[in-house]
Amino acid sequence: MQNLSISCALVCLIILGSSALVGAFGVLKHQISAVLVTGVMYLLAATFALFTLAIIHFKRQQSKTRTSSIPVSPECLDIPAPVLADGVSPSSVVATEPRFAPVWADYYSARVFSLGWSVDLGWGGVILCVLASILWILLSKIMRYNPRPTVSLLS
């Protein structure tokens, strides 16, 4: 799921970069179709950003509800459950021995995932892309009914 999320984010960035080029061409050369395509590309970028955020959300939900599938001996029951709960298992059975419990406890704080400012920034980006899409489409409508002034050679 992480690779899928990264792929969606990269597609979103590629679309945003190419839409900036198409939009600049459309405005400078007064090409209405290029401006309209830019609006659609911004909407497509917002869609892929939404996919990225949805994948991140469901990945976090899945890691919270996952349980350990590795059998643990009774001597190891004093090791807290998060050691194996998020799907990362130790490389050997020796690592689950009770004498390694203090070692695992040092890593628990690094294993806790929390949503921070980056997810809020992602949602802000989705909203910004949708608003930019609406503005680009509106600009194409304005350009359609406001023809480019012609330069007369007689004046």
C-alpha positions, -999 to +999 in steps of 0.1 A: +000+000+000+029+023+007+042+019-029+007+026-042+005+058-022+039+070-034+029+062-070-003+083-066+017+112-051+042+111-079+015+111-105-001+141-088+032+160-089+038+151-125+003+163-134+008+196-115+041+203-132+027+196-167-004+216-160+017+246-150+034+244-184+002+240-203-015+268-183+014+292-190+012+284-227-026+288-227-025+322-210+005+336-230-008+324-264-045+330-256-054+293-262-088+287-247-085+249-250-051+248-232-066+268-204-096+244-201-073+214-202-053+230-174-084+232-153-092+195-159-056+186-151-058+204-118-089+184-110-071+152-119-042+161-096-067+167-068-082+132-075-048+115-072-040+135-041-073+123-027-063+087-035-029+092-018-046+105+014-072+078+014-045+051+011-025+066+040-057+068+061-066+031+054-030+020+060-030+036+094-064+021+102-052-013+092-020-011+113-041-002+143-063-033+141-037-059+130-029-086+156+001-107+159+001-140+139+033-153+154+029-177+183+045-164+215+057-187+243+042-181+278+076-168+290+072-139+265+038-128+276+053-099+296+065-083+263+039-058+253+017-065+222+030-037+200+062-055+193+046-076+166+013-059+162+020-037+132+032-065+110+069-061+115+082-093+130+116-099+145+141-118+124+144-146+148+126-163+177+154-153+200+144-117+197+111-125+215+128-138+246+120-120+279+156-108+283+152-086+252+120-069+265+140-038+277+156-035+242+121-037+225+108-011+250+134+014+238+120+012+203+082+015+212+083+053+210+097+051+175+070+026+164+041+048+172+026+065+141+006+097+145-009+120+120+008+154+119+009+185+099+017+168+067-017+152+064-033+186+070-011+200+043-022+173+020-059+181+025-051+217+020-034+208-013-065+189-024-088+218-016-063+242-033-062+220-065-100+219-066-103+257-062-076+262-088-094+239-112-126+259-108-107+292-114-090+278-146-123+266-160-138+299-152-109+317-169-115+296-200-152+307-200-142+343-196-116+340-224-143+325-247-166+355-243-139+381-242-122+379-276-086+389-280-083+425-292-071+427-327-043+451-338-052+471-368-025+480-392-043+511-403-039+530-370 
